[in-house]
Amino acid sequence: MNWKRSNARYLRGQIASSRICRRSSIIGIVAYMVLGLVVAMFPWNMAAAQDAKSSTGSEQTESAKSPLLNYAGVSFIPDNRRDPFLNPLLKKKGATGDQEIDRGLPPPGISGTYIAEAVLKGISIRDTGRLAIVKGAGNRAYFLREGDKLFDGYLKAIHRDSITLVRERKMRSGKIITQEVIKRLRTP
């Protein structure tokens, strides 16, 4: 009987110590994460502080140095490196200054349907020519011939199992950028 009590005490002690170990390991992981963040942020703050101290000189030394960039209160010093938080593709796009002109509100019908919204539902082949059955805005079906206009382009060609649409983008500079889009029939 006495050995059962001692065995139960032993087991309770093991369970309690395993809980303590789990808690201490979680606390240790959190402490290492916080320490890592502090260490990672320390060199940036030191560089910003040194720059602020040394920038009190004349304007010539200030213009010779790389500028101190502030984004949302966070200082970044490039030193011939790109900012890892800015997308270079967006910067190139904005650098040209050429943007697409707003077309306004689309009219009702197929002439108000964007090419991205159009879904090819079928193709009719007759002696008089080919017709494309396209589901447009508002889940309505439209019968289109080659040359019919959509909101941001036109129908260029009708093939046996697909259509070719041309998307036109009018830029502020007056340039028109065209892009061919092929829509295929979806067969089960």
C-alpha positions as YAML, in Angstrom:
chain: A
units: angstrom
residues:
- id: 1
  name: MET
  ca: [0.00, 0.00, 0.00]
- id: 2
  name: ASN
  ca: [2.82, 2.32, 0.87]
- id: 3
  name: TRP
  ca: [4.49, 1.86, -2.51]
- id: 4
  name: LYS
  ca: [1.26, 2.91, -4.32]
- id: 5
  name: ARG
  ca: [1.27, 6.25, -2.54]
- id: 6
  name: SER
  ca: [4.92, 6.87, -3.31]
- id: 7
  name: ASN
  ca: [4.35, 5.88, -6.96]
- id: 8
  name: ALA
  ca: [1.37, 8.29, -7.20]
- id: 9
  name: ARG
  ca: [3.45, 11.10, -5.69]
- id: 10
  name: TYR
  ca: [6.21, 10.35, -8.14]
- id: 11
  name: LEU
  ca: [3.80, 10.50, -11.09]
- id: 12
  name: ARG
  ca: [2.23, 13.76, -9.87]
- id: 13
  name: GLY
  ca: [5.70, 15.26, -9.58]
- id: 14
  name: GLN
  ca: [6.57, 14.17, -13.14]
- id: 15
  name: ILE
  ca: [3.38, 15.69, -14.53]
- id: 16
  name: ALA
  ca: [3.92, 18.94, -12.67]
- id: 17
  name: SER
  ca: [7.55, 19.19, -13.82]
- id: 18
  name: SER
  ca: [6.58, 18.52, -17.46]
- id: 19
  name: ARG
  ca: [4.04, 21.39, -17.28]
- id: 20
  name: ILE
  ca: [6.73, 23.66, -15.87]
- id: 21
  name: CYS
  ca: [9.12, 22.61, -18.63]
- id: 22
  name: ARG
  ca: [6.51, 23.35, -21.32]
- id: 23
  name: ARG
  ca: [5.80, 26.77, -19.84]
- id: 24
  name: SER
  ca: [9.47, 27.63, -19.52]
- id: 25
  name: SER
  ca: [10.19, 26.52, -23.09]
- id: 26
  name: ILE
  ca: [7.37, 28.71, -24.44]
- id: 27
  name: ILE
  ca: [8.63, 31.63, -22.39]
- id: 28
  name: GLY
  ca: [12.13, 30.98, -23.69]
- id: 29
  name: ILE
  ca: [10.97, 30.95, -27.31]
- id: 30
  name: VAL
  ca: [9.10, 34.22, -26.88]
- id: 31
  name: ALA
  ca: [12.11, 35.76, -25.15]
- id: 32
  name: TYR
  ca: [14.41, 34.74, -28.03]
- id: 33
  name: MET
  ca: [11.97, 36.19, -30.58]
- id: 34
  name: VAL
  ca: [11.82, 39.52, -28.74]
- id: 35
  name: LEU
  ca: [15.59, 39.56, -28.38]
- id: 36
  name: GLY
  ca: [15.98, 38.85, -32.09]
- id: 37
  name: LEU
  ca: [13.70, 41.75, -32.99]
- id: 38
  name: VAL
  ca: [15.59, 44.12, -30.71]
- id: 39
  name: VAL
  ca: [18.94, 43.06, -32.17]
- id: 40
  name: ALA
  ca: [17.59, 43.35, -35.72]
- id: 41
  name: MET
  ca: [16.30, 46.87, -35.11]
- id: 42
  name: PHE
  ca: [19.36, 48.11, -33.21]
- id: 43
  name: PRO
  ca: [21.77, 48.66, -36.16]
- id: 44
  name: TRP
  ca: [19.13, 50.61, -38.12]
- id: 45
  name: ASN
  ca: [18.45, 52.92, -35.20]
- id: 46
  name: MET
  ca: [22.16, 53.48, -34.63]
- id: 47
  name: ALA
  ca: [22.73, 54.35, -38.29]
- id: 48
  name: ALA
  ca: [19.80, 56.79, -38.26]
- id: 49
  name: ALA
  ca: [21.07, 58.40, -35.06]
- id: 50
  name: GLN
  ca: [24.60, 58.77, -36.48]
- id: 51
  name: ASP
  ca: [23.21, 60.28, -39.67]
- id: 52
  name: ALA
  ca: [21.10, 62.74, -37.69]
- id: 53
  name: LYS
  ca: [24.15, 63.79, -35.64]
- id: 54
  name: SER
  ca: [26.42, 64.17, -38.66]
- id: 55
  name: SER
  ca: [23.80, 66.00, -40.80]
- id: 56
  name: THR
  ca: [24.04, 69.12, -38.64]
- id: 57
  name: GLY
  ca: [26.92, 70.29, -40.87]
- id: 58
  name: SER
  ca: [26.68, 72.38, -44.05]
- id: 59
  name: GLU
  ca: [24.22, 71.78, -46.89]
- id: 60
  name: GLN
  ca: [26.98, 70.52, -49.19]
- id: 61
  name: THR
  ca: [27.71, 67.49, -47.03]
- id: 62
  name: GLU
  ca: [23.96, 66.87, -46.71]
- id: 63
  name: SER
  ca: [23.44, 66.75, -50.48]
- id: 64
  name: ALA
  ca: [26.50, 64.53, -50.97]
- id: 65
  name: LYS
  ca: [25.10, 61.89, -48.64]
- id: 66
  name: SER
  ca: [22.28, 59.60, -49.57]
- id: 67
  name: PRO
  ca: [18.96, 61.10, -48.45]
- id: 68
  name: LEU
  ca: [17.23, 59.83, -45.34]
- id: 69
  name: LEU
  ca: [13.86, 58.45, -46.39]
- id: 70
  name: ASN
  ca: [10.91, 58.44, -44.01]
- id: 71
  name: TYR
  ca: [7.99, 56.12, -44.62]
- id: 72
  name: ALA
  ca: [5.32, 56.04, -41.93]
- id: 73
  name: GLY
  ca: [7.79, 57.16, -39.28]
- id: 74
  name: VAL
  ca: [10.41, 54.50, -40.08]
- id: 75
  name: SER
  ca: [13.79, 55.77, -41.25]
- id: 76
  name: PHE
  ca: [15.59, 54.04, -44.11]
- id: 77
  name: ILE
  ca: [19.06, 54.86, -45.43]
- id: 78
  name: PRO
  ca: [19.60, 53.36, -48.87]
- id: 79
  name: ASP
  ca: [23.44, 53.43, -49.21]
- id: 80
  name: ASN
  ca: [23.17, 52.15, -52.80]
- id: 81
  name: ARG
  ca: [20.61, 49.50, -51.84]
- id: 82
  name: ARG
  ca: [16.97, 49.44, -52.81]
- id: 83
  name: ASP
  ca: [14.23, 49.69, -50.22]
- id: 84
  name: PRO
  ca: [13.00, 46.13, -49.64]
- id: 85
  name: PHE
  ca: [9.49, 47.36, -48.81]
- id: 86
  name: LEU
  ca: [8.89, 49.24, -52.08]
- id: 87
  name: ASN
  ca: [7.86, 47.36, -55.22]
- id: 88
  name: PRO
  ca: [10.31, 48.27, -58.03]
- id: 89
  name: LEU
  ca: [7.76, 47.33, -60.71]
- id: 90
  name: LEU
  ca: [5.31, 49.94, -59.42]
- id: 91
  name: LYS
  ca: [8.08, 52.51, -59.29]
- id: 92
  name: LYS
  ca: [8.96, 51.89, -62.97]
- id: 93
  name: LYS
  ca: [5.31, 52.12, -63.96]
- id: 94
  name: GLY
  ca: [4.84, 55.41, -62.14]
- id: 95
  name: ALA
  ca: [8.16, 56.79, -63.43]
- id: 96
  name: THR
  ca: [6.91, 56.98, -67.02]
- id: 97
  name: GLY
  ca: [3.98, 59.15, -65.95]
- id: 98
  name: ASP
  ca: [1.85, 57.55, -68.68]
- id: 99
  name: GLN
  ca: [-1.42, 56.26, -67.26]
- id: 100
  name: GLU
  ca: [-4.60, 54.87, -68.77]
- id: 101
  name: ILE
  ca: [-7.42, 57.35, -69.32]
- id: 102
  name: ASP
  ca: [-10.59, 56.66, -67.34]
- id: 103
  name: ARG
  ca: [-13.40, 55.55, -69.64]
- id: 104
  name: GLY
  ca: [-16.22, 56.53, -67.32]
- id: 105
  name: LEU
  ca: [-19.33, 54.45, -66.63]
- id: 106
  name: PRO
  ca: [-20.05, 51.62, -69.06]
- id: 107
  name: PRO
  ca: [-23.32, 51.82, -71.04]
- id: 108
  name: PRO
  ca: [-25.85, 48.97, -70.86]
- id: 109
  name: GLY
  ca: [-25.60, 46.01, -73.21]
- id: 110
  name: ILE
  ca: [-22.63, 44.42, -74.92]
- id: 111
  name: SER
  ca: [-21.02, 47.81, -75.52]
- id: 112
  name: GLY
  ca: [-20.72, 48.14, -71.72]
- id: 113
  name: THR
  ca: [-19.12, 44.72, -71.18]
- id: 114
  name: TYR
  ca: [-15.41, 44.54, -70.38]
- id: 115
  name: ILE
  ca: [-13.39, 41.92, -72.26]
- id: 116
  name: ALA
  ca: [-12.47, 40.32, -68.92]
- id: 117
  name: GLU
  ca: [-16.20, 39.85, -68.14]
- id: 118
  name: ALA
  ca: [-17.09, 38.30, -71.52]
- id: 119
  name: VAL
  ca: [-17.45, 34.50, -71.56]
- id: 120
  name: LEU
  ca: [-17.66, 32.55, -74.81]
- id: 121
  name: LYS
  ca: [-20.67, 30.21, -74.69]
- id: 122
  name: GLY
  ca: [-20.89, 29.03, -78.29]
- id: 123
  name: ILE
  ca: [-20.11, 29.59, -81.96]
- id: 124
  name: SER
  ca: [-22.61, 29.43, -84.82]
- id: 125
  name: ILE
  ca: [-21.24, 28.63, -88.29]
- id: 126
  name: ARG
  ca: [-23.54, 29.42, -91.22]
- id: 127
  name: ASP
  ca: [-23.26, 30.20, -94.91]
- id: 128
  name: THR
  ca: [-23.60, 33.91, -94.15]
- id: 129
  name: GLY
  ca: [-20.72, 33.86, -91.68]
- id: 130
  name: ARG
  ca: [-19.86, 33.02, -88.11]
- id: 131
  name: LEU
  ca: [-21.51, 34.29, -84.95]
- id: 132
  name: ALA
  ca: [-20.07, 34.13, -81.43]
- id: 133
  name: ILE
  ca: [-22.47, 33.66, -78.52]
- id: 134
  name: VAL
  ca: [-21.00, 35.62, -75.63]
- id: 135
  name: LYS
  ca: [-22.32, 35.98, -72.09]
- id: 136
  name: GLY
  ca: [-21.78, 39.58, -71.06]
- id: 137
  name: ALA
  ca: [-22.59, 41.88, -68.18]
- id: 138
  name: GLY
  ca: [-25.77, 40.99, -66.32]
- id: 139
  name: ASN
  ca: [-25.59, 37.30, -67.41]
- id: 140
  name: ARG
  ca: [-27.18, 38.12, -70.76]
- id: 141
  name: ALA
  ca: [-26.27, 36.35, -74.00]
- id: 142
  name: TYR
  ca: [-25.24, 38.38, -77.05]
- id: 143
  name: PHE
  ca: [-24.61, 37.34, -80.66]
- id: 144
  name: LEU
  ca: [-21.45, 39.01, -81.97]
- id: 145
  name: ARG
  ca: [-19.87, 39.29, -85.41]
- id: 146
  name: GLU
  ca: [-16.30, 40.24, -86.25]
- id: 147
  name: GLY
  ca: [-15.74, 43.94, -85.61]
- id: 148
  name: ASP
  ca: [-18.42, 44.34, -82.90]
- id: 149
  name: LYS
  ca: [-17.37, 46.68, -80.10]
- id: 150
  name: LEU
  ca: [-17.10, 45.92, -76.40]
- id: 151
  name: PHE
  ca: [-16.41, 48.52, -73.70]
- id: 152
  name: ASP
  ca: [-12.61, 48.23, -73.80]
- id: 153
  name: GLY
  ca: [-12.02, 46.64, -77.20]
- id: 154
  name: TYR
  ca: [-13.53, 44.78, -80.13]
- id: 155
  name: LEU
  ca: [-14.01, 41.28, -81.57]
- id: 156
  name: LYS
  ca: [-11.22, 40.64, -84.08]
- id: 157
  name: ALA
  ca: [-11.81, 37.08, -85.30]
- id: 158
  name: ILE
  ca: [-14.10, 34.09, -84.77]
- id: 159
  name: HIS
  ca: [-12.49, 30.65, -85.08]
- id: 160
  name: ARG
  ca: [-14.01, 27.15, -84.85]
- id: 161
  name: ASP
  ca: [-13.48, 26.81, -81.08]
- id: 162
  name: SER
  ca: [-12.33, 30.27, -79.94]
- id: 163
  name: ILE
  ca: [-12.57, 34.00, -80.52]
- id: 164
  name: THR
  ca: [-9.88, 36.65, -80.58]
- id: 165
  name: LEU
  ca: [-10.63, 39.93, -78.84]
- id: 166
  name: VAL
  ca: [-8.44, 43.03, -78.92]
- id: 167
  name: ARG
  ca: [-8.24, 45.10, -75.75]
- id: 168
  name: GLU
  ca: [-7.39, 48.76, -76.31]
- id: 169
  name: ARG
  ca: [-5.92, 50.98, -73.63]
- id: 170
  name: LYS
  ca: [-5.80, 54.73, -74.30]
- id: 171
  name: MET
  ca: [-2.95, 56.40, -72.47]
- id: 172
  name: ARG
  ca: [-2.66, 60.05, -71.40]
- id: 173
  name: SER
  ca: [0.19, 60.57, -73.85]
- id: 174
  name: GLY
  ca: [-2.17, 59.71, -76.72]
- id: 175
  name: LYS
  ca: [-0.67, 56.28, -77.31]
- id: 176
  name: ILE
  ca: [-3.06, 53.34, -77.76]
- id: 177
  name: ILE
  ca: [-1.81, 50.01, -76.41]
- id: 178
  name: THR
  ca: [-3.49, 46.91, -77.83]
- id: 179
  name: GLN
  ca: [-3.49, 43.41, -76.38]
- id: 180
  name: GLU
  ca: [-4.99, 40.30, -78.00]
- id: 181
  name: VAL
  ca: [-7.12, 38.10, -75.76]
- id: 182
  name: ILE
  ca: [-8.22, 34.63, -76.83]
- id: 183
  name: LYS
  ca: [-11.38, 33.17, -75.30]
- id: 184
  name: ARG
  ca: [-11.92, 29.44, -75.86]
- id: 185
  name: LEU
  ca: [-15.03, 27.30, -75.64]
- id: 186
  name: ARG
  ca: [-15.21, 25.28, -72.47]
- id: 187
  name: THR
  ca: [-16.23, 21.75, -73.28]
- id: 188
  name: PRO
  ca: [-17.05, 19.21, -70.61]
...
